[in-house]
Amino acid sequence: MRQMTVPVIYKNIQVQAELKLDVMVNDSVIVELKAVEQIHPIHEAQLLTYMKLLKKPKGLLINFHTDNITRSIKPFVNEYFSALPD
């Protein structure tokens, strides 16, 4: 699935916010794409927030501003990861 809007619910109230994640893979992996000189903690927090709001176990943060894409991929897992089947 391509870019999608993430609903923000706080204390059972849906907050009017426009959060959009870049890519969802197999309804379980969120991929956040960047093209910045350096990944900052705010980029990681953004991905972790999407994972928590959507209750998804895995995330990938990929920075395309590099000469070696394989070194620019950061994987993330959260508490939902342990609930995945083996």
PDB file with SEQRES, HELIX, SHEET and CRYST1 records, atoms N, CA, C and O in Angstrom:
SEQRES   1 A   86  MET ARG GLN MET THR VAL PRO VAL ILE TYR LYS ASN ILE          
SEQRES   2 A   86  GLN VAL GLN ALA GLU LEU LYS LEU ASP VAL MET VAL ASN          
SEQRES   3 A   86  ASP SER VAL ILE VAL GLU LEU LYS ALA VAL GLU GLN ILE          
SEQRES   4 A   86  HIS PRO ILE HIS GLU ALA GLN LEU LEU THR TYR MET LYS          
SEQRES   5 A   86  LEU LEU LYS LYS PRO LYS GLY LEU LEU ILE ASN PHE HIS          
SEQRES   6 A   86  THR ASP ASN ILE THR ARG SER ILE LYS PRO PHE VAL ASN          
SEQRES   7 A   86  GLU TYR PHE SER ALA LEU PRO ASP                              
HELIX    1 AA1 PRO A   41  LEU A   54  1                                  14    
HELIX    2 AA2 ILE A   69  SER A   72  5                                   4    
HELIX    3 AA3 PHE A   81  ALA A   83  5                                   3    
SHEET    1 AA1 2 MET A   4  TYR A  10  0                                        
SHEET    2 AA1 2 ILE A  13  LEU A  21 -1                                        
SHEET    1 AA2 4 VAL A  23  VAL A  25  0                                        
SHEET    2 AA2 4 VAL A  29  LYS A  34 -1                                        
SHEET    3 AA2 4 LYS A  58  ASN A  63  1                                        
SHEET    4 AA2 4 ILE A  73  VAL A  77 -1                                        
CRYST1    1.000    1.000    1.000  90.00  90.00  90.00 P 1           1          
ATOM      1  N   MET A   1       0.848  -1.168   0.000  1.00  0.00           N  
ATOM      2  CA  MET A   1       0.000   0.000   0.000  1.00  0.00           C  
ATOM      3  C   MET A   1       0.896   1.235   0.000  1.00  0.00           C  
ATOM      4  O   MET A   1       1.944   1.256   0.647  1.00  0.00           O  
ATOM      5  N   ARG A   2       0.482   2.238  -0.716  1.00  0.00           N  
ATOM      6  CA  ARG A   2       1.248   3.472  -0.760  1.00  0.00           C  
ATOM      7  C   ARG A   2       0.833   4.396   0.366  1.00  0.00           C  
ATOM      8  O   ARG A   2       0.157   3.969   1.302  1.00  0.00           O  
ATOM      9  N   GLN A   3       1.226   5.644   0.288  1.00  0.00           N  
ATOM     10  CA  GLN A   3       0.993   6.613   1.360  1.00  0.00           C  
ATOM     11  C   GLN A   3      -0.431   6.552   1.897  1.00  0.00           C  
ATOM     12  O   GLN A   3      -1.395   6.492   1.134  1.00  0.00           O  
ATOM     13  N   MET A   4      -0.547   6.568   3.232  1.00  0.00           N  
ATOM     14  CA  MET A   4      -1.855   6.518   3.857  1.00  0.00           C  
ATOM     15  C   MET A   4      -1.908   7.436   5.065  1.00  0.00           C  
ATOM     16  O   MET A   4      -0.888   7.705   5.700  1.00  0.00           O  
ATOM     17  N   THR A   5      -3.102   7.911   5.374  1.00  0.00           N  
ATOM     18  CA  THR A   5      -3.306   8.773   6.530  1.00  0.00           C  
ATOM     19  C   THR A   5      -3.407   7.916   7.782  1.00  0.00           C  
ATOM     20  O   THR A   5      -4.074   6.881   7.787  1.00  0.00           O  
ATOM     21  N   VAL A   6      -2.742   8.354   8.840  1.00  0.00           N  
ATOM     22  CA  VAL A   6      -2.737   7.637  10.110  1.00  0.00           C  
ATOM     23  C   VAL A   6      -3.702   8.328  11.063  1.00  0.00           C  
ATOM     24  O   VAL A   6      -3.520   9.508  11.365  1.00  0.00           O  
ATOM     25  N   PRO A   7      -4.732   7.621  11.550  1.00  0.00           N  
ATOM     26  CA  PRO A   7      -5.634   8.230  12.519  1.00  0.00           C  
ATOM     27  C   PRO A   7      -4.941   8.371  13.879  1.00  0.00           C  
ATOM     28  O   PRO A   7      -4.235   7.463  14.318  1.00  0.00           O  
ATOM     29  N   VAL A   8      -5.143   9.498  14.532  1.00  0.00           N  
ATOM     30  CA  VAL A   8      -4.566   9.741  15.851  1.00  0.00           C  
ATOM     31  C   VAL A   8      -5.700   9.723  16.860  1.00  0.00           C  
ATOM     32  O   VAL A   8      -6.598  10.564  16.819  1.00  0.00           O  
ATOM     33  N   ILE A   9      -5.648   8.749  17.773  1.00  0.00           N  
ATOM     34  CA  ILE A   9      -6.680   8.623  18.797  1.00  0.00           C  
ATOM     35  C   ILE A   9      -6.020   8.765  20.159  1.00  0.00           C  
ATOM     36  O   ILE A   9      -5.085   8.035  20.489  1.00  0.00           O  
ATOM     37  N   TYR A  10      -6.515   9.709  20.941  1.00  0.00           N  
ATOM     38  CA  TYR A  10      -5.972   9.978  22.270  1.00  0.00           C  
ATOM     39  C   TYR A  10      -7.116   9.945  23.269  1.00  0.00           C  
ATOM     40  O   TYR A  10      -8.063  10.723  23.164  1.00  0.00           O  
ATOM     41  N   LYS A  11      -7.025   9.042  24.237  1.00  0.00           N  
ATOM     42  CA  LYS A  11      -8.077   8.869  25.247  1.00  0.00           C  
ATOM     43  C   LYS A  11      -9.454   8.700  24.600  1.00  0.00           C  
ATOM     44  O   LYS A  11     -10.426   9.349  24.984  1.00  0.00           O  
ATOM     45  N   ASN A  12      -9.506   7.808  23.605  1.00  0.00           N  
ATOM     46  CA  ASN A  12     -10.730   7.469  22.865  1.00  0.00           C  
ATOM     47  C   ASN A  12     -11.329   8.628  22.072  1.00  0.00           C  
ATOM     48  O   ASN A  12     -12.501   8.584  21.700  1.00  0.00           O  
ATOM     49  N   ILE A  13     -10.538   9.657  21.814  1.00  0.00           N  
ATOM     50  CA  ILE A  13     -10.990  10.793  21.002  1.00  0.00           C  
ATOM     51  C   ILE A  13     -10.079  10.882  19.785  1.00  0.00           C  
ATOM     52  O   ILE A  13      -8.855  10.916  19.913  1.00  0.00           O  
ATOM     53  N   GLN A  14     -10.693  10.921  18.596  1.00  0.00           N  
ATOM     54  CA  GLN A  14      -9.882  11.060  17.387  1.00  0.00           C  
ATOM     55  C   GLN A  14      -9.478  12.519  17.217  1.00  0.00           C  
ATOM     56  O   GLN A  14     -10.324  13.408  17.118  1.00  0.00           O  
ATOM     57  N   VAL A  15      -8.178  12.743  17.185  1.00  0.00           N  
ATOM     58  CA  VAL A  15      -7.605  14.074  17.044  1.00  0.00           C  
ATOM     59  C   VAL A  15      -7.527  14.408  15.556  1.00  0.00           C  
ATOM     60  O   VAL A  15      -7.154  13.564  14.741  1.00  0.00           O  
ATOM     61  N   GLN A  16      -7.877  15.624  15.215  1.00  0.00           N  
ATOM     62  CA  GLN A  16      -7.779  16.065  13.821  1.00  0.00           C  
ATOM     63  C   GLN A  16      -6.310  16.365  13.512  1.00  0.00           C  
ATOM     64  O   GLN A  16      -5.804  17.448  13.806  1.00  0.00           O  
ATOM     65  N   ALA A  17      -5.651  15.392  12.921  1.00  0.00           N  
ATOM     66  CA  ALA A  17      -4.236  15.531  12.582  1.00  0.00           C  
ATOM     67  C   ALA A  17      -3.998  14.880  11.226  1.00  0.00           C  
ATOM     68  O   ALA A  17      -4.651  13.897  10.877  1.00  0.00           O  
ATOM     69  N   GLU A  18      -3.084  15.421  10.485  1.00  0.00           N  
ATOM     70  CA  GLU A  18      -2.748  14.889   9.163  1.00  0.00           C  
ATOM     71  C   GLU A  18      -1.385  14.207   9.224  1.00  0.00           C  
ATOM     72  O   GLU A  18      -0.379  14.782   8.808  1.00  0.00           O  
ATOM     73  N   LEU A  19      -1.354  12.996   9.737  1.00  0.00           N  
ATOM     74  CA  LEU A  19      -0.132  12.206   9.713  1.00  0.00           C  
ATOM     75  C   LEU A  19      -0.232  11.235   8.549  1.00  0.00           C  
ATOM     76  O   LEU A  19      -1.233  10.534   8.397  1.00  0.00           O  
ATOM     77  N   LYS A  20       0.804  11.197   7.737  1.00  0.00           N  
ATOM     78  CA  LYS A  20       0.788  10.311   6.566  1.00  0.00           C  
ATOM     79  C   LYS A  20       2.065   9.501   6.533  1.00  0.00           C  
ATOM     80  O   LYS A  20       3.166  10.050   6.485  1.00  0.00           O  
ATOM     81  N   LEU A  21       1.907   8.189   6.558  1.00  0.00           N  
ATOM     82  CA  LEU A  21       3.082   7.340   6.425  1.00  0.00           C  
ATOM     83  C   LEU A  21       3.329   7.067   4.948  1.00  0.00           C  
ATOM     84  O   LEU A  21       2.428   7.185   4.117  1.00  0.00           O  
ATOM     85  N   ASP A  22       4.569   6.699   4.639  1.00  0.00           N  
ATOM     86  CA  ASP A  22       4.952   6.548   3.235  1.00  0.00           C  
ATOM     87  C   ASP A  22       4.474   5.242   2.613  1.00  0.00           C  
ATOM     88  O   ASP A  22       3.802   5.257   1.582  1.00  0.00           O  
ATOM     89  N   VAL A  23       4.816   4.107   3.235  1.00  0.00           N  
ATOM     90  CA  VAL A  23       4.481   2.811   2.648  1.00  0.00           C  
ATOM     91  C   VAL A  23       4.153   1.812   3.760  1.00  0.00           C  
ATOM     92  O   VAL A  23       4.812   1.780   4.799  1.00  0.00           O  
ATOM     93  N   MET A  24       3.116   0.995   3.519  1.00  0.00           N  
ATOM     94  CA  MET A  24       2.784  -0.120   4.409  1.00  0.00           C  
ATOM     95  C   MET A  24       2.945  -1.399   3.593  1.00  0.00           C  
ATOM     96  O   MET A  24       2.408  -1.506   2.491  1.00  0.00           O  
ATOM     97  N   VAL A  25       3.686  -2.372   4.135  1.00  0.00           N  
ATOM     98  CA  VAL A  25       3.939  -3.631   3.442  1.00  0.00           C  
ATOM     99  C   VAL A  25       3.267  -4.767   4.213  1.00  0.00           C  
ATOM    100  O   VAL A  25       3.500  -4.935   5.410  1.00  0.00           O  
ATOM    101  N   ASN A  26       2.437  -5.543   3.524  1.00  0.00           N  
ATOM    102  CA  ASN A  26       1.767  -6.711   4.103  1.00  0.00           C  
ATOM    103  C   ASN A  26       1.042  -6.411   5.413  1.00  0.00           C  
ATOM    104  O   ASN A  26       0.943  -7.276   6.283  1.00  0.00           O  
ATOM    105  N   ASP A  27       0.547  -5.212   5.551  1.00  0.00           N  
ATOM    106  CA  ASP A  27      -0.201  -4.799   6.740  1.00  0.00           C  
ATOM    107  C   ASP A  27       0.570  -5.040   8.043  1.00  0.00           C  
ATOM    108  O   ASP A  27      -0.040  -5.196   9.101  1.00  0.00           O  
ATOM    109  N   SER A  28       1.904  -5.072   7.974  1.00  0.00           N  
ATOM    110  CA  SER A  28       2.676  -5.283   9.199  1.00  0.00           C  
ATOM    111  C   SER A  28       3.993  -4.508   9.253  1.00  0.00           C  
ATOM    112  O   SER A  28       4.562  -4.351  10.333  1.00  0.00           O  
ATOM    113  N   VAL A  29       4.484  -4.028   8.129  1.00  0.00           N  
ATOM    114  CA  VAL A  29       5.751  -3.298   8.108  1.00  0.00           C  
ATOM    115  C   VAL A  29       5.502  -1.892   7.577  1.00  0.00           C  
ATOM    116  O   VAL A  29       4.981  -1.714   6.475  1.00  0.00           O  
ATOM    117  N   ILE A  30       5.881  -0.898   8.372  1.00  0.00           N  
ATOM    118  CA  ILE A  30       5.777   0.494   7.947  1.00  0.00           C  
ATOM    119  C   ILE A  30       7.146   0.929   7.442  1.00  0.00           C  
ATOM    120  O   ILE A  30       8.154   0.742   8.123  1.00  0.00           O  
ATOM    121  N   VAL A  31       7.177   1.505   6.256  1.00  0.00           N  
ATOM    122  CA  VAL A  31       8.422   1.983   5.666  1.00  0.00           C  
ATOM    123  C   VAL A  31       8.341   3.506   5.585  1.00  0.00           C  
ATOM    124  O   VAL A  31       7.437   4.061   4.959  1.00  0.00           O  
ATOM    125  N   GLU A  32       9.287   4.160   6.220  1.00  0.00           N  
ATOM    126  CA  GLU A  32       9.370   5.618   6.193  1.00  0.00           C  
ATOM    127  C   GLU A  32      10.578   5.995   5.345  1.00  0.00           C  
ATOM    128  O   GLU A  32      11.701   5.578   5.630  1.00  0.00           O  
ATOM    129  N   LEU A  33      10.343   6.781   4.311  1.00  0.00           N  
ATOM    130  CA  LEU A  33      11.382   7.146   3.349  1.00  0.00           C  
ATOM    131  C   LEU A  33      11.846   8.575   3.586  1.00  0.00           C  
ATOM    132  O   LEU A  33      11.036   9.479   3.788  1.00  0.00           O  
ATOM    133  N   LYS A  34      13.153   8.764   3.559  1.00  0.00           N  
ATOM    134  CA  LYS A  34      13.752  10.086   3.730  1.00  0.00           C  
ATOM    135  C   LYS A  34      14.805  10.293   2.651  1.00  0.00           C  
ATOM    136  O   LYS A  34      15.313   9.340   2.060  1.00  0.00           O  
ATOM    137  N   ALA A  35      15.117  11.547   2.413  1.00  0.00           N  
ATOM    138  CA  ALA A  35      16.224  11.925   1.539  1.00  0.00           C  
ATOM    139  C   ALA A  35      16.904  13.124   2.187  1.00  0.00           C  
ATOM    140  O   ALA A  35      16.820  14.251   1.699  1.00  0.00           O  
ATOM    141  N   VAL A  36      17.582  12.850   3.303  1.00  0.00           N  
ATOM    142  CA  VAL A  36      18.212  13.900   4.108  1.00  0.00           C  
ATOM    143  C   VAL A  36      19.685  13.565   4.325  1.00  0.00           C  
ATOM    144  O   VAL A  36      20.086  12.405   4.234  1.00  0.00           O  
ATOM    145  N   GLU A  37      20.480  14.582   4.610  1.00  0.00           N  
ATOM    146  CA  GLU A  37      21.905  14.351   4.822  1.00  0.00           C  
ATOM    147  C   GLU A  37      22.166  13.435   6.007  1.00  0.00           C  
ATOM    148  O   GLU A  37      23.079  12.610   5.974  1.00  0.00           O  
ATOM    149  N   GLN A  38      21.358  13.582   7.058  1.00  0.00           N  
ATOM    150  CA  GLN A  38      21.557  12.772   8.254  1.00  0.00           C  
ATOM    151  C   GLN A  38      20.211  12.446   8.884  1.00  0.00           C  
ATOM    152  O   GLN A  38      19.326  13.299   8.958  1.00  0.00           O  
ATOM    153  N   ILE A  39      20.063  11.213   9.333  1.00  0.00           N  
ATOM    154  CA  ILE A  39      18.863  10.818  10.066  1.00  0.00           C  
ATOM    155  C   ILE A  39      18.987  11.365  11.491  1.00  0.00           C  
ATOM    156  O   ILE A  39      20.024  11.211  12.137  1.00  0.00           O  
ATOM    157  N   HIS A  40      17.928  11.998  11.968  1.00  0.00           N  
ATOM    158  CA  HIS A  40      17.890  12.559  13.316  1.00  0.00           C  
ATOM    159  C   HIS A  40      16.897  11.783  14.169  1.00  0.00           C  
ATOM    160  O   HIS A  40      16.046  11.069  13.639  1.00  0.00           O  
ATOM    161  N   PRO A  41      17.000  11.918  15.481  1.00  0.00           N  
ATOM    162  CA  PRO A  41      16.060  11.219  16.372  1.00  0.00           C  
ATOM    163  C   PRO A  41      14.589  11.505  16.062  1.00  0.00           C  
ATOM    164  O   PRO A  41      13.744  10.642  16.301  1.00  0.00           O  
ATOM    165  N   ILE A  42      14.263  12.667  15.547  1.00  0.00           N  
ATOM    166  CA  ILE A  42      12.872  12.993  15.214  1.00  0.00           C  
ATOM    167  C   ILE A  42      12.351  12.085  14.101  1.00  0.00           C  
ATOM    168  O   ILE A  42      11.164  11.758  14.080  1.00  0.00           O  
ATOM    169  N   HIS A  43      13.214  11.675  13.182  1.00  0.00           N  
ATOM    170  CA  HIS A  43      12.816  10.762  12.109  1.00  0.00           C  
ATOM    171  C   HIS A  43      12.485   9.383  12.688  1.00  0.00           C  
ATOM    172  O   HIS A  43      11.509   8.750  12.287  1.00  0.00           O  
ATOM    173  N   GLU A  44      13.301   8.934  13.623  1.00  0.00           N  
ATOM    174  CA  GLU A  44      13.042   7.658  14.285  1.00  0.00           C  
ATOM    175  C   GLU A  44      11.751   7.740  15.101  1.00  0.00           C  
ATOM    176  O   GLU A  44      10.939   6.815  15.080  1.00  0.00           O  
ATOM    177  N   ALA A  45      11.567   8.841  15.815  1.00  0.00           N  
ATOM    178  CA  ALA A  45      10.353   9.024  16.626  1.00  0.00           C  
ATOM    179  C   ALA A  45       9.110   9.027  15.749  1.00  0.00           C  
ATOM    180  O   ALA A  45       8.070   8.501  16.144  1.00  0.00           O  
ATOM    181  N   GLN A  46       9.207   9.610  14.574  1.00  0.00           N  
ATOM    182  CA  GLN A  46       8.082   9.631  13.644  1.00  0.00           C  
ATOM    183  C   GLN A  46       7.675   8.206  13.273  1.00  0.00           C  
ATOM    184  O   GLN A  46       6.493   7.868  13.326  1.00  0.00           O  
ATOM    185  N   LEU A  47       8.634   7.379  12.902  1.00  0.00           N  
ATOM    186  CA  LEU A  47       8.347   5.997  12.534  1.00  0.00           C  
ATOM    187  C   LEU A  47       7.798   5.217  13.724  1.00  0.00           C  
ATOM    188  O   LEU A  47       6.817   4.487  13.582  1.00  0.00           O  
ATOM    189  N   LEU A  48       8.408   5.360  14.877  1.00  0.00           N  
ATOM    190  CA  LEU A  48       7.934   4.653  16.072  1.00  0.00           C  
ATOM    191  C   LEU A  48       6.513   5.077  16.447  1.00  0.00           C  
ATOM    192  O   LEU A  48       5.730   4.257  16.928  1.00  0.00           O  
ATOM    193  N   THR A  49       6.178   6.339  16.233  1.00  0.00           N  
ATOM    194  CA  THR A  49       4.823   6.825  16.498  1.00  0.00           C  
ATOM    195  C   THR A  49       3.823   6.167  15.556  1.00  0.00           C  
ATOM    196  O   THR A  49       2.763   5.721  15.993  1.00  0.00           O  
ATOM    197  N   TYR A  50       4.148   6.103  14.276  1.00  0.00           N  
ATOM    198  CA  TYR A  50       3.270   5.428  13.312  1.00  0.00           C  
ATOM    199  C   TYR A  50       3.064   3.967  13.713  1.00  0.00           C  
ATOM    200  O   TYR A  50       1.944   3.457  13.670  1.00  0.00           O  
ATOM    201  N   MET A  51       4.145   3.303  14.099  1.00  0.00           N  
ATOM    202  CA  MET A  51       4.053   1.899  14.490  1.00  0.00           C  
ATOM    203  C   MET A  51       3.130   1.723  15.696  1.00  0.00           C  
ATOM    204  O   MET A  51       2.328   0.790  15.745  1.00  0.00           O  
ATOM    205  N   LYS A  52       3.250   2.613  16.651  1.00  0.00           N  
ATOM    206  CA  LYS A  52       2.422   2.511  17.857  1.00  0.00           C  
ATOM    207  C   LYS A  52       0.955   2.834  17.563  1.00  0.00           C  
ATOM    208  O   LYS A  52       0.060   2.114  18.006  1.00  0.00           O  
ATOM    209  N   LEU A  53       0.708   3.907  16.821  1.00  0.00           N  
ATOM    210  CA  LEU A  53      -0.671   4.299  16.515  1.00  0.00           C  
ATOM    211  C   LEU A  53      -1.409   3.232  15.719  1.00  0.00           C  
ATOM    212  O   LEU A  53      -2.601   3.004  15.927  1.00  0.00           O  
ATOM    213  N   LEU A  54      -0.692   2.578  14.806  1.00  0.00           N  
ATOM    214  CA  LEU A  54      -1.314   1.559  13.961  1.00  0.00           C  
ATOM    215  C   LEU A  54      -1.138   0.136  14.497  1.00  0.00           C  
ATOM    216  O   LEU A  54      -1.635  -0.823  13.908  1.00  0.00           O  
ATOM    217  N   LYS A  55      -0.423   0.011  15.625  1.00  0.00           N  
ATOM    218  CA  LYS A  55      -0.179  -1.291  16.258  1.00  0.00           C  
ATOM    219  C   LYS A  55       0.489  -2.264  15.287  1.00  0.00           C  
ATOM    220  O   LYS A  55       0.074  -3.414  15.143  1.00  0.00           O  
ATOM    221  N   LYS A  56       1.529  -1.769  14.631  1.00  0.00           N  
ATOM    222  CA  LYS A  56       2.290  -2.580  13.679  1.00  0.00           C  
ATOM    223  C   LYS A  56       3.628  -2.955  14.311  1.00  0.00           C  
ATOM    224  O   LYS A  56       4.235  -2.127  14.990  1.00  0.00           O  
ATOM    225  N   PRO A  57       4.099  -4.181  14.102  1.00  0.00           N  
ATOM    226  CA  PRO A  57       5.278  -4.671  14.812  1.00  0.00           C  
ATOM    227  C   PRO A  57       6.639  -4.282  14.234  1.00  0.00           C  
ATOM    228  O   PRO A  57       7.645  -4.318  14.943  1.00  0.00           O  
ATOM    229  N   LYS A  58       6.677  -3.915  12.963  1.00  0.00           N  
ATOM    230  CA  LYS A  58       7.971  -3.681  12.319  1.00  0.00           C  
ATOM    231  C   LYS A  58       7.970  -2.367  11.542  1.00  0.00           C  
ATOM    232  O   LYS A  58       6.941  -1.927  11.029  1.00  0.00           O  
ATOM    233  N   GLY A  59       9.159  -1.751  11.470  1.00  0.00           N  
ATOM    234  CA  GLY A  59       9.315  -0.541  10.683  1.00  0.00           C  
ATOM    235  C   GLY A  59      10.701  -0.472  10.078  1.00  0.00           C  
ATOM    236  O   GLY A  59      11.663  -1.013  10.622  1.00  0.00           O  
ATOM    237  N   LEU A  60      10.785   0.196   8.955  1.00  0.00           N  
ATOM    238  CA  LEU A  60      12.072   0.445   8.302  1.00  0.00           C  
ATOM    239  C   LEU A  60      12.188   1.932   8.005  1.00  0.00           C  
ATOM    240  O   LEU A  60      11.279   2.536   7.434  1.00  0.00           O  
ATOM    241  N   LEU A  61      13.306   2.512   8.396  1.00  0.00           N  
ATOM    242  CA  LEU A  61      13.607   3.902   8.077  1.00  0.00           C  
ATOM    243  C   LEU A  61      14.711   3.870   7.029  1.00  0.00           C  
ATOM    244  O   LEU A  61      15.814   3.388   7.285  1.00  0.00           O  
ATOM    245  N   ILE A  62      14.396   4.390   5.846  1.00  0.00           N  
ATOM    246  CA  ILE A  62      15.346   4.332   4.727  1.00  0.00           C  
ATOM    247  C   ILE A  62      15.686   5.748   4.288  1.00  0.00           C  
ATOM    248  O   ILE A  62      14.800   6.555   4.004  1.00  0.00           O  
ATOM    249  N   ASN A  63      16.980   6.036   4.237  1.00  0.00           N  
ATOM    250  CA  ASN A  63      17.454   7.342   3.785  1.00  0.00           C  
ATOM    251  C   ASN A  63      18.095   7.185   2.406  1.00  0.00           C  
ATOM    252  O   ASN A  63      19.073   6.454   2.244  1.00  0.00           O  
ATOM    253  N   PHE A  64      17.536   7.874   1.423  1.00  0.00           N  
ATOM    254  CA  PHE A  64      18.038   7.777   0.053  1.00  0.00           C  
ATOM    255  C   PHE A  64      19.181   8.745  -0.242  1.00  0.00           C  
ATOM    256  O   PHE A  64      19.742   8.719  -1.338  1.00  0.00           O  
ATOM    257  N   HIS A  65      19.529   9.590   0.708  1.00  0.00           N  
ATOM    258  CA  HIS A  65      20.626  10.540   0.509  1.00  0.00           C  
ATOM    259  C   HIS A  65      21.934   9.852   0.919  1.00  0.00           C  
ATOM    260  O   HIS A  65      22.536  10.192   1.938  1.00  0.00           O  
ATOM    261  N   THR A  66      22.360   8.882   0.111  1.00  0.00           N  
ATOM    262  CA  THR A  66      23.531   8.086   0.436  1.00  0.00           C  
ATOM    263  C   THR A  66      24.135   7.485  -0.834  1.00  0.00           C  
ATOM    264  O   THR A  66      23.492   7.434  -1.883  1.00  0.00           O  
ATOM    265  N   ASP A  67      25.364   7.039  -0.716  1.00  0.00           N  
ATOM    266  CA  ASP A  67      25.968   6.331  -1.839  1.00  0.00           C  
ATOM    267  C   ASP A  67      25.844   4.813  -1.667  1.00  0.00           C  
ATOM    268  O   ASP A  67      26.184   4.057  -2.578  1.00  0.00           O  
ATOM    269  N   ASN A  68      25.359   4.365  -0.504  1.00  0.00           N  
ATOM    270  CA  ASN A  68      25.158   2.940  -0.255  1.00  0.00           C  
ATOM    271  C   ASN A  68      23.852   2.756   0.515  1.00  0.00           C  
ATOM    272  O   ASN A  68      23.819   2.915   1.735  1.00  0.00           O  
ATOM    273  N   ILE A  69      22.795   2.426  -0.187  1.00  0.00           N  
ATOM    274  CA  ILE A  69      21.459   2.340   0.406  1.00  0.00           C  
ATOM    275  C   ILE A  69      21.384   1.281   1.497  1.00  0.00           C  
ATOM    276  O   ILE A  69      20.626   1.444   2.454  1.00  0.00           O  
ATOM    277  N   THR A  70      22.144   0.208   1.380  1.00  0.00           N  
ATOM    278  CA  THR A  70      22.060  -0.856   2.389  1.00  0.00           C  
ATOM    279  C   THR A  70      22.558  -0.396   3.756  1.00  0.00           C  
ATOM    280  O   THR A  70      22.124  -0.925   4.779  1.00  0.00           O  
ATOM    281  N   ARG A  71      23.459   0.578   3.786  1.00  0.00           N  
ATOM    282  CA  ARG A  71      23.937   1.107   5.071  1.00  0.00           C  
ATOM    283  C   ARG A  71      23.008   2.179   5.632  1.00  0.00           C  
ATOM    284  O   ARG A  71      23.179   2.610   6.772  1.00  0.00           O  
ATOM    285  N   SER A  72      22.038   2.607   4.851  1.00  0.00           N  
ATOM    286  CA  SER A  72      21.160   3.683   5.316  1.00  0.00           C  
ATOM    287  C   SER A  72      19.808   3.174   5.805  1.00  0.00           C  
ATOM    288  O   SER A  72      18.924   3.976   6.107  1.00  0.00           O  
ATOM    289  N   ILE A  73      19.631   1.862   5.889  1.00  0.00           N  
ATOM    290  CA  ILE A  73      18.361   1.282   6.332  1.00  0.00           C  
ATOM    291  C   ILE A  73      18.453   0.961   7.822  1.00  0.00           C  
ATOM    292  O   ILE A  73      19.364   0.260   8.263  1.00  0.00           O  
ATOM    293  N   LYS A  74      17.482   1.492   8.601  1.00  0.00           N  
ATOM    294  CA  LYS A  74      17.429   1.201  10.033  1.00  0.00           C  
ATOM    295  C   LYS A  74      16.138   0.448  10.333  1.00  0.00           C  
ATOM    296  O   LYS A  74      15.047   0.983  10.134  1.00  0.00           O  
ATOM    297  N   PRO A  75      16.255  -0.798  10.812  1.00  0.00           N  
ATOM    298  CA  PRO A  75      15.054  -1.557  11.162  1.00  0.00           C  
ATOM    299  C   PRO A  75      14.615  -1.260  12.602  1.00  0.00           C  
ATOM    300  O   PRO A  75      15.441  -0.964  13.465  1.00  0.00           O  
ATOM    301  N   PHE A  76      13.314  -1.345  12.840  1.00  0.00           N  
ATOM    302  CA  PHE A  76      12.748  -1.134  14.174  1.00  0.00           C  
ATOM    303  C   PHE A  76      11.705  -2.203  14.446  1.00  0.00           C  
ATOM    304  O   PHE A  76      10.994  -2.631  13.537  1.00  0.00           O  
ATOM    305  N   VAL A  77      11.615  -2.632  15.689  1.00  0.00           N  
ATOM    306  CA  VAL A  77      10.527  -3.497  16.148  1.00  0.00           C  
ATOM    307  C   VAL A  77      10.027  -2.916  17.470  1.00  0.00           C  
ATOM    308  O   VAL A  77      10.734  -2.168  18.145  1.00  0.00           O  
ATOM    309  N   ASN A  78       8.784  -3.280  17.824  1.00  0.00           N  
ATOM    310  CA  ASN A  78       8.220  -2.794  19.083  1.00  0.00           C  
ATOM    311  C   ASN A  78       7.559  -3.936  19.838  1.00  0.00           C  
ATOM    312  O   ASN A  78       7.775  -5.105  19.518  1.00  0.00           O  
ATOM    313  N   GLU A  79       6.757  -3.601  20.836  1.00  0.00           N  
ATOM    314  CA  GLU A  79       6.141  -4.628  21.683  1.00  0.00           C  
ATOM    315  C   GLU A  79       5.193  -5.548  20.915  1.00  0.00           C  
ATOM    316  O   GLU A  79       4.918  -6.654  21.381  1.00  0.00           O  
ATOM    317  N   TYR A  80       4.690  -5.133  19.763  1.00  0.00           N  
ATOM    318  CA  TYR A  80       3.797  -5.972  18.971  1.00  0.00           C  
ATOM    319  C   TYR A  80       4.556  -7.078  18.231  1.00  0.00           C  
ATOM    320  O   TYR A  80       3.948  -8.041  17.764  1.00  0.00           O  
ATOM    321  N   PHE A  81       5.857  -6.946  18.124  1.00  0.00           N  
ATOM    322  CA  PHE A  81       6.675  -7.920  17.412  1.00  0.00           C  
ATOM    323  C   PHE A  81       6.624  -9.294  18.085  1.00  0.00           C  
ATOM    324  O   PHE A  81       6.567 -10.318  17.404  1.00  0.00           O  
ATOM    325  N   SER A  82       6.643  -9.316  19.416  1.00  0.00           N  
ATOM    326  CA  SER A  82       6.638 -10.591  20.137  1.00  0.00           C  
ATOM    327  C   SER A  82       5.333 -11.364  19.971  1.00  0.00           C  
ATOM    328  O   SER A  82       5.295 -12.566  20.234  1.00  0.00           O  
ATOM    329  N   ALA A  83       4.267 -10.700  19.540  1.00  0.00           N  
ATOM    330  CA  ALA A  83       2.983 -11.360  19.332  1.00  0.00           C  
ATOM    331  C   ALA A  83       2.865 -12.001  17.941  1.00  0.00           C  
ATOM    332  O   ALA A  83       1.880 -12.685  17.660  1.00  0.00           O  
ATOM    333  N   LEU A  84       3.852 -11.786  17.076  1.00  0.00           N  
ATOM    334  CA  LEU A  84       3.810 -12.380  15.746  1.00  0.00           C  
ATOM    335  C   LEU A  84       3.981 -13.894  15.827  1.00  0.00           C  
ATOM    336  O   LEU A  84       4.702 -14.391  16.691  1.00  0.00           O  
ATOM    337  N   PRO A  85       3.317 -14.634  14.927  1.00  0.00           N  
ATOM    338  CA  PRO A  85       3.519 -16.087  14.908  1.00  0.00           C  
ATOM    339  C   PRO A  85       4.927 -16.422  14.423  1.00  0.00           C  
ATOM    340  O   PRO A  85       5.537 -15.655  13.679  1.00  0.00           O  
ATOM    341  N   ASP A  86       5.431 -17.573  14.854  1.00  0.00           N  
ATOM    342  CA  ASP A  86       6.792 -18.001  14.467  1.00  0.00           C  
ATOM    343  C   ASP A  86       6.903 -18.328  13.011  1.00  0.00           C  
ATOM    344  O   ASP A  86       7.979 -18.700  12.542  1.00  0.00           O  
TER     345      ASP A  86                                                      
END                                                                             
